[in-house]
Amino acid sequence: QVHIVESGGGLVQSGGSLRLSCAASGRIFSFYVMGWYRQAPGKERELVADIRSGGSTNYADFVKGRFTISRDNAKNTVSLQMNSLKPEDTAVYYCNVNTGTGIHYWGQGTQVTVSS
């Protein structure tokens, strides 16, 4: 059984900050890439940022310079520090574990709402 648990979402004013955290456990044989995706109402799910087990990172253009992703390989956790938040960042944020074999695991999502 696999558990992907996110925390840290909430309501914040424009320009504010939030930190999302995700803990993965269970029968996952590889945590090759861990990342965050988001889905706003009426839109497709999109990649926000991801990080490989070796530490290399990848960011969507719309968060570069504002968000920072990090992970703890020993604890199988990944975090997303979100600064300078904008109303257009409002979405449900999902934690993803990519095993590198075509198998992905998803969390249940956490709501982030940025008010103007």
N, C-alpha and C positions, 0 to 999 in steps of 0.2 A: 504494500500500500504506500502511496505517495502523498505527502503533505506539502503544499506550498501555501504559506501563510503570509499575507501582506499586512502592514500596519502603517499608520502615519498620515493617512489622508485627512481632509477636513476642509474648512472654509477659511479663506484668507483674503485680505484686501490686495488689490493690485500693488505690485512692488514688494510684497511680502515674501516670506520663505516657508517652505515645508520640507520635511525629510521623510522619505518613504523607506521602509525596511521590509525585507522579505527573507524568510527562513524556509529552507527546503530540507526535507528529510524523507526517509523511507527507502524503498527499493529503486533507487536511481543509481545506475552503475557509472554514470559519467555526468559531471557538471561542466562540460566543455565551455559553454557560453551561458552566462546568466544575464538577463536584461529586463528592460521595462518597455512595455508598449502602452499605448493609450487609445481609447475610443471615445470620441465625442458623439452626441446624439446625431443620428443621420449620416454619420461618416464611417469610413472603414477603419479598422484597427491599424495603427501605424507604429513603427519602431520609434522609440524615444532615444534609447541608448543601450548599448550592451558592452560586456566586458568578458574577455576570454580568461581561461584559467591562468595563463601566463601574464595577465595584466594589461594587455592591449585593449584599448577602448574604441568605441565607435559611437558617434553622436549624430542625430538628425540635425540638419542645418538650423532648424527653428529653435534649438535649445543650446547651440554652441555658445559658450561664454557665460551661460546662465546656470546650467545644470552640471552636476558632477556625479559620476557613477563610481562606486567602489565595491569591493567584495572581500570577504574573509574566507579563504579556501578551507581553513581548518574547521570553520563552523557552517560552511555552505550557506552563507548569507550574502545578500547583495543589497546595497543601499543607493538611494538617489537623493542627493541634496539639490533642492530646487530653489534658486534665488531669482529675484527680479521677476516674480510671476506676473503673468498677464491674463486678462479675462479669456483669451483664446487658448490658454492652457487648461481650461476647464474640461474635464473628461474623467472617465473611469480609467485608472492606471492598473495594468496587469503585470505581474511578475512572470517571467518566462525562464524555464530551464531547457536549454538545447543540448541534448546528449551528443550531438554530432553524428548521429546515425539515422537521422530523420524523425526521431522521436522527440516531441516537445511536451513539456509539462507546464500547466498554467495555474496561477492562483485564481482566487474568486473575484479579485478586483477590489480596488479601494477608490472611493470618490474623492476627487480634488475639485474644489469650486473656488474660483477666483472672482471676487466682486470688483466692479469698477468704481 
